Amino acid sequence: VSTQSTGSVLRRLGAGSVVGVLGYSAAAKAKALSDGEEPKTTWDQFYKNTALRRKFLSYASLTYNDEPFMTGDDFIKAVSNMQGVNEKPAMLQIMSEEQYQNILMKAKEIDLDKENFLRQPDYIISYSEFLFLLSVLVKPIDQFYRHFRILDQKNTNTLTKEEFLSIESLTCGGKDPFLNSTTSMQMYMFGEDQKQEVDFEQFSKFLHGIQRQCLKAEFEVFSEGLDFITDDEFMRLLLRRTFIPDIKKARYIDRLESRPEENRNKILFSQFCQFMNLLNDFPDFEVAIRMYAITKKPLTKRDFQRAVRACTGNEFDQELVDVIFDVFDEDNDNKLGHHEFISVMKNSIKARTALNNTHSSANHSGWDNYMNCVRQYMYKSYAN
């Protein structure tokens, strides 16, 4: 992919004006610069300047026909915040028609059984897909069917491209002029002619693969090539998702590091996924936990496992339960500290759904439009 003259224009415009260089001729850019103005594209004018849009642009690295795209690797970095919240926007690389078509053709070769299908450079994600995928990543796997039903307007148990795009068009509060641009996800699900239909099994497997790869990227930051992380690394991984003050984070880590070596545990990736799936379904779990708090009954490891099974359908591996109790058992009596555990978990959820410091409610018009759209389709589905 060629960068053409993008780099020099970006340096003159400044890091905050990435969208301003998309799709404009050299003469138009030069005139805007000489007038002291930032050139605006249709994309820039159509989408409001929200925190989520700024997050998208901070990681998007490709552009085609005035529209910025993320690669799969860009998306993983954005949701796991692997570059840090203060990174400058990536340098946009301009795709030619041939390069764009080649990327789409490679989407037909995606193998969902491979762990890294999303982490390939030849995978593109639009802004509306970015918003859609964010909503999926913070939901438990068993709720994928709800998303599918929302999209399946004709109740055929399959999705057409038109049904898929109908909800995307509302992420920005109106008809999206860029929905004619095909993406890797659309090419995989709807085929080269874009007329294929996708059933729930395919839909669920695709989204679960994306969810799993994003978690894998976070896990690998701490595993450093191994198939496990230590229990204190697991806690650091969890706490990095929160807005908890550093001094309080250090206190939790100290509880783990102060234990004898023989009491330390290793956390596998599968166990990390177990925990994250519970976080995605935490409201139901919180209700179960608070019942013990209301009755003033201490929460044992057995009670904890019962609550996990009721919410997720499966129990945690014992090593994972031991780590949780080691951190949140304040009195060392093998009983869980309800309030502290719930507080930390909810803080982690808040940080995840806010996409790492993009949590100003005043800046979420795109996200709000999407969620309002979801509610409308849910009401419509239940009414039918």
C-alpha positions as CSV (number, residue, x, y, z in Angstrom):
1,V,0.0,0.0,0.0
2,S,1.5,3.4,-1.0
3,T,1.5,6.4,1.3
4,Q,1.9,8.8,-1.7
5,S,2.3,12.3,-0.3
6,T,0.2,11.7,2.8
7,G,3.1,12.0,5.2
8,S,4.2,15.5,4.2
9,V,0.6,16.7,4.3
10,L,0.0,15.2,7.7
11,R,3.1,16.9,9.1
12,R,1.8,20.3,7.8
13,L,-1.7,19.8,9.1
14,G,-0.8,18.4,12.5
15,A,-1.7,15.0,14.1
16,G,-5.3,16.0,14.9
17,S,-6.3,16.6,11.3
18,V,-5.9,13.1,9.8
19,V,-9.3,13.1,8.2
20,G,-8.6,16.4,6.5
21,V,-6.3,14.9,3.9
22,L,-8.5,12.1,2.7
23,G,-9.4,12.0,-1.0
24,Y,-8.6,15.6,-1.8
25,S,-6.5,16.8,-4.8
26,A,-3.1,18.4,-4.2
27,A,-4.5,21.7,-5.3
28,A,-7.4,21.6,-2.9
29,K,-5.1,20.7,0.0
30,A,-2.7,23.5,-0.9
31,K,-5.5,26.1,-1.1
32,A,-6.9,25.0,2.2
33,L,-3.5,25.1,3.8
34,S,-2.8,28.6,2.4
35,D,-6.1,29.9,3.7
36,G,-5.3,28.5,7.1
37,E,-8.2,26.0,7.0
38,E,-8.3,22.2,7.3
39,P,-9.8,20.6,4.2
40,K,-13.0,18.6,4.9
41,T,-14.1,15.4,3.2
42,T,-17.6,14.0,3.0
43,W,-16.7,11.5,5.6
44,D,-15.4,14.2,7.9
45,Q,-18.6,16.3,7.5
46,F,-21.0,13.3,7.9
47,Y,-19.8,11.8,11.1
48,K,-19.9,14.0,14.2
49,N,-16.6,14.6,16.1
50,T,-17.3,12.1,18.9
51,A,-14.9,10.4,21.3
52,L,-15.5,7.1,19.5
53,R,-14.8,8.6,16.1
54,R,-11.5,10.1,17.5
55,K,-10.6,6.6,18.8
56,F,-11.3,5.1,15.4
57,L,-9.2,7.6,13.6
58,S,-6.3,7.2,16.1
59,Y,-5.9,3.6,15.0
60,A,-7.2,3.6,11.4
61,S,-4.3,3.2,9.0
62,L,-5.9,2.9,5.5
63,T,-8.2,5.0,3.3
64,Y,-10.1,4.3,0.1
65,N,-12.4,6.8,-1.7
66,D,-12.3,9.3,1.2
67,E,-13.3,6.6,3.7
68,P,-10.8,5.6,6.5
69,F,-10.6,1.9,7.4
70,M,-9.0,0.0,10.2
71,T,-7.0,-3.2,9.5
72,G,-7.8,-6.2,11.8
73,D,-4.6,-5.5,13.7
74,D,-5.6,-1.8,14.1
75,F,-8.9,-2.9,15.6
76,I,-7.3,-5.2,18.1
77,K,-4.9,-2.5,19.2
78,A,-7.8,0.0,19.6
79,V,-10.0,-2.3,21.8
80,S,-7.0,-3.5,23.9
81,N,-5.5,0.0,24.0
82,M,-2.1,-1.5,23.3
83,Q,-0.7,1.8,21.9
84,G,-1.7,3.9,24.8
85,V,-4.4,6.6,25.0
86,N,-2.2,9.4,24.0
87,E,-0.9,8.1,20.8
88,K,-1.0,10.3,17.7
89,P,-3.3,9.1,14.9
90,A,-1.8,6.6,12.6
91,M,-0.5,7.7,9.2
92,L,-3.2,6.9,6.7
93,Q,-2.1,4.9,3.7
94,I,-4.1,5.4,0.5
95,M,-5.3,2.2,-1.2
96,S,-5.6,2.0,-5.0
97,E,-8.6,0.3,-6.6
98,E,-6.4,-2.7,-7.2
99,Q,-5.2,-2.9,-3.7
100,Y,-8.7,-2.5,-2.3
101,Q,-10.1,-5.3,-4.5
102,N,-7.2,-7.6,-3.6
103,I,-7.9,-7.2,0.1
104,L,-11.6,-8.1,-0.5
105,M,-10.7,-11.2,-2.4
106,K,-8.5,-12.4,0.4
107,A,-11.4,-12.2,2.8
108,K,-12.9,-15.2,1.0
109,E,-10.0,-17.2,2.3
110,I,-10.6,-16.5,5.9
111,D,-10.4,-19.7,8.1
112,L,-12.4,-19.2,11.3
113,D,-10.6,-22.2,12.8
114,K,-7.3,-20.2,12.8
115,E,-6.6,-18.2,15.9
116,N,-5.2,-15.2,14.0
117,F,-7.6,-14.6,11.1
118,L,-8.3,-11.1,12.2
119,R,-4.6,-10.2,12.8
120,Q,-3.8,-10.3,9.1
121,P,-2.8,-7.0,7.3
122,D,-5.3,-7.8,4.6
123,Y,-8.5,-7.2,6.6
124,I,-10.4,-3.9,6.6
125,I,-13.1,-2.6,9.1
126,S,-15.3,0.4,8.5
127,Y,-16.3,2.9,11.2
128,S,-19.9,1.6,11.4
129,E,-18.5,-2.0,11.8
130,F,-16.2,-0.7,14.5
131,L,-19.2,0.5,16.5
132,F,-21.1,-2.7,15.9
133,L,-18.2,-4.9,17.0
134,L,-17.7,-2.9,20.1
135,S,-21.2,-3.8,21.2
136,V,-20.4,-7.5,20.6
137,L,-17.1,-7.6,22.5
138,V,-18.7,-6.6,25.8
139,K,-21.5,-9.2,25.6
140,P,-21.5,-12.8,26.7
141,I,-21.4,-15.4,23.9
142,D,-24.9,-16.6,24.6
143,Q,-26.2,-13.1,23.7
144,F,-24.9,-13.3,20.2
145,Y,-28.3,-14.8,19.3
146,R,-30.0,-11.6,20.5
147,H,-27.9,-9.5,18.1
148,F,-28.7,-11.9,15.3
149,R,-32.4,-11.7,16.0
150,I,-32.3,-7.9,16.0
151,L,-30.7,-8.0,12.5
152,D,-33.0,-10.7,11.2
153,Q,-35.9,-8.4,10.3
154,K,-37.6,-11.0,8.1
155,N,-37.4,-13.8,10.7
156,T,-35.8,-16.2,8.2
157,N,-33.0,-17.3,10.6
158,T,-30.5,-15.9,8.1
159,L,-29.1,-12.5,7.4
160,T,-28.9,-10.7,4.1
161,K,-26.4,-7.9,3.4
162,E,-29.3,-5.4,3.4
163,E,-30.4,-6.5,6.9
164,F,-26.9,-6.3,8.2
165,L,-26.4,-2.8,6.8
166,S,-29.8,-1.6,8.0
167,I,-28.6,-1.4,11.6
168,E,-25.2,0.0,10.6
169,S,-26.8,2.9,8.8
170,L,-28.2,4.0,12.2
171,T,-24.9,4.1,14.0
172,C,-24.5,7.7,12.7
173,G,-28.2,8.8,13.0
174,G,-29.0,8.7,9.3
175,K,-28.3,7.2,5.9
176,D,-24.6,6.4,5.7
177,P,-23.2,7.5,2.3
178,F,-20.3,5.0,2.8
179,L,-22.3,1.8,3.1
180,N,-21.6,1.1,-0.5
181,S,-18.0,0.3,0.4
182,T,-17.6,-3.4,0.9
183,T,-15.5,-4.6,3.8
184,S,-13.8,-7.9,4.6
185,M,-16.5,-8.9,7.0
186,Q,-19.2,-8.4,4.3
187,M,-17.1,-10.2,1.7
188,Y,-16.7,-13.2,4.0
189,M,-20.4,-13.4,5.1
190,F,-22.2,-12.4,1.9
191,G,-19.8,-13.7,-0.8
192,E,-18.3,-12.0,-3.9
193,D,-21.7,-11.2,-5.3
194,Q,-22.9,-9.9,-1.9
195,K,-26.1,-12.0,-2.3
196,Q,-25.3,-14.9,0.0
197,E,-27.0,-15.2,3.3
198,V,-25.4,-16.1,6.7
199,D,-27.0,-18.3,9.3
200,F,-26.6,-17.9,13.1
201,E,-23.9,-20.6,13.4
202,Q,-21.6,-18.7,10.9
203,F,-22.5,-15.3,12.4
204,S,-21.8,-16.5,16.0
205,K,-18.5,-18.3,15.0
206,F,-17.2,-15.2,13.3
207,L,-18.0,-12.8,16.2
208,H,-16.7,-15.3,18.8
209,G,-13.5,-15.5,16.8
210,I,-13.0,-11.7,16.8
211,Q,-13.8,-11.6,20.5
212,R,-11.3,-14.3,21.3
213,Q,-8.6,-12.8,19.3
214,C,-8.9,-9.4,21.0
215,L,-8.6,-11.2,24.4
216,K,-5.6,-13.2,23.1
217,A,-3.8,-10.0,22.2
218,E,-4.2,-8.7,25.7
219,F,-3.2,-12.0,27.2
220,E,0.0,-12.1,25.1
221,V,1.1,-8.7,26.4
222,F,1.8,-10.5,29.7
223,S,2.4,-14.1,28.6
224,E,5.4,-13.2,26.5
225,G,5.2,-16.3,24.3
226,L,4.2,-18.7,27.1
227,D,0.8,-20.5,27.3
228,F,0.1,-19.0,30.8
229,I,0.5,-15.9,32.9
230,T,1.1,-15.8,36.7
231,D,-1.7,-14.9,39.0
232,D,-0.2,-11.5,39.8
233,E,0.0,-10.8,36.0
234,F,-3.6,-11.9,35.7
235,M,-4.5,-9.3,38.3
236,R,-2.4,-6.6,36.5
237,L,-4.2,-7.5,33.3
238,L,-7.5,-7.1,34.9
239,L,-6.6,-3.8,36.8
240,R,-5.2,-2.2,33.6
241,R,-8.8,-2.2,32.4
242,T,-9.9,0.0,35.3
243,F,-9.8,3.6,36.4
244,I,-8.7,2.6,39.9
245,P,-5.9,4.7,41.4
246,D,-2.4,3.2,41.1
247,I,-1.9,3.1,44.8
248,K,-5.0,0.9,45.2
249,K,-3.9,-1.3,42.3
250,A,-0.6,-1.9,44.1
251,R,-2.4,-3.0,47.2
252,Y,-4.2,-5.8,45.3
253,I,-0.9,-6.9,43.6
254,D,0.9,-7.0,47.0
255,R,-1.7,-9.4,48.4
256,L,-0.7,-11.9,45.7
257,E,3.0,-11.3,45.8
258,S,3.2,-11.7,49.5
259,R,2.0,-15.3,49.4
260,P,4.4,-18.3,49.6
261,E,5.7,-19.6,46.3
262,E,3.9,-22.9,46.7
263,N,0.5,-21.0,46.8
264,R,1.0,-19.2,43.5
265,N,-1.1,-20.2,40.5
266,K,-0.7,-20.1,36.7
267,I,-3.6,-18.8,34.6
268,L,-4.1,-20.3,31.2
269,F,-5.7,-18.4,28.3
270,S,-8.8,-20.5,28.5
271,Q,-9.2,-19.5,32.2
272,F,-8.7,-15.9,31.3
273,C,-11.6,-16.3,28.8
274,Q,-13.8,-17.8,31.4
275,F,-13.3,-14.8,33.6
276,M,-13.9,-12.3,30.8
277,N,-17.1,-14.1,29.8
278,L,-18.4,-13.6,33.3
279,L,-17.5,-9.9,33.2
280,N,-19.6,-9.7,30.0
281,D,-22.5,-11.1,32.0
282,F,-21.8,-9.4,35.2
283,P,-25.2,-7.7,35.9
284,D,-26.8,-11.1,36.5
285,F,-23.8,-12.3,38.5
286,E,-24.0,-9.1,40.7
287,V,-27.6,-9.9,41.5
288,A,-26.6,-13.3,42.8
289,I,-23.7,-12.0,44.8
290,R,-25.7,-9.2,46.4
291,M,-28.3,-11.7,47.6
292,Y,-25.5,-13.1,49.9
293,A,-24.7,-9.6,51.0
294,I,-28.3,-8.8,51.8
295,T,-28.7,-11.9,53.9
296,K,-25.3,-11.2,55.5
297,K,-24.2,-14.7,54.5
298,P,-20.5,-15.1,53.8
299,L,-19.7,-16.1,50.2
300,T,-17.6,-19.3,50.1
301,K,-15.8,-20.7,47.1
302,R,-18.6,-23.2,46.6
303,D,-21.2,-20.4,46.7
304,F,-19.1,-18.4,44.2
305,Q,-18.9,-21.3,41.8
306,R,-22.7,-21.8,42.1
307,A,-23.3,-18.2,41.1
308,V,-20.8,-18.5,38.2
309,R,-22.5,-21.6,36.9
310,A,-26.0,-20.0,37.1
311,C,-24.8,-17.0,35.0
312,T,-22.5,-18.6,32.4
313,G,-23.5,-22.3,32.4
314,N,-20.1,-23.4,33.5
315,E,-17.9,-23.3,36.7
316,F,-14.5,-21.6,36.8
317,D,-11.4,-23.8,37.0
318,Q,-10.3,-24.0,40.6
319,E,-7.0,-22.1,40.1
320,L,-9.0,-19.1,38.9
321,V,-11.3,-19.2,42.0
322,D,-8.3,-19.4,44.3
323,V,-6.7,-16.3,42.7
324,I,-10.0,-14.3,43.1
325,F,-10.3,-15.3,46.7
326,D,-6.6,-14.6,47.4
327,V,-7.2,-11.0,46.3
328,F,-10.6,-10.2,47.7
329,D,-10.6,-12.3,50.8
330,E,-9.8,-9.4,53.1
331,D,-9.9,-11.4,56.4
332,N,-8.1,-14.6,55.1
333,D,-11.1,-16.7,56.2
334,N,-11.8,-18.2,52.7
335,K,-14.8,-15.8,52.3
336,L,-15.1,-13.3,49.5
337,G,-15.3,-9.6,50.2
338,H,-18.6,-8.8,48.3
339,H,-18.4,-5.0,48.1
340,E,-14.7,-4.7,47.1
341,F,-15.0,-7.5,44.4
342,I,-18.1,-5.9,42.9
343,S,-16.6,-2.5,42.9
344,V,-13.5,-3.6,41.0
345,M,-15.4,-5.6,38.5
346,K,-17.9,-2.8,37.7
347,N,-14.9,-0.4,37.4
348,S,-13.4,-2.8,34.8
349,I,-16.7,-3.0,32.9
350,K,-17.0,0.7,32.9
351,A,-13.5,1.1,31.5
352,R,-14.1,-1.5,28.8
353,T,-17.5,-0.1,27.6
354,A,-15.9,3.4,27.6
355,L,-13.2,2.2,25.3
356,N,-10.4,3.4,27.6
357,N,-10.9,7.1,28.4
358,T,-13.5,7.8,25.7
359,H,-16.3,7.8,28.3
360,S,-17.6,11.3,28.2
361,S,-21.4,10.9,27.7
362,A,-21.4,14.2,25.8
363,N,-19.3,12.7,23.1
364,H,-21.2,9.5,22.4
365,S,-23.8,10.4,19.8
366,G,-22.7,7.7,17.4
367,W,-22.8,5.0,20.1
368,D,-26.1,6.3,21.5
369,N,-27.6,6.2,18.1
370,Y,-26.5,2.6,17.7
371,M,-27.9,1.5,21.1
372,N,-31.2,3.3,20.4
373,C,-31.4,1.5,17.2
374,V,-30.8,-1.9,19.0
375,R,-33.6,-1.1,21.4
376,Q,-36.0,-0.2,18.5
377,Y,-35.3,-3.5,16.7
378,M,-35.7,-5.4,20.0
379,Y,-39.1,-3.8,20.6
380,K,-40.1,-4.5,17.0
381,S,-39.1,-8.2,17.3
382,Y,-41.0,-8.7,20.5
383,A,-44.1,-7.0,19.0
384,N,-44.0,-9.4,16.1
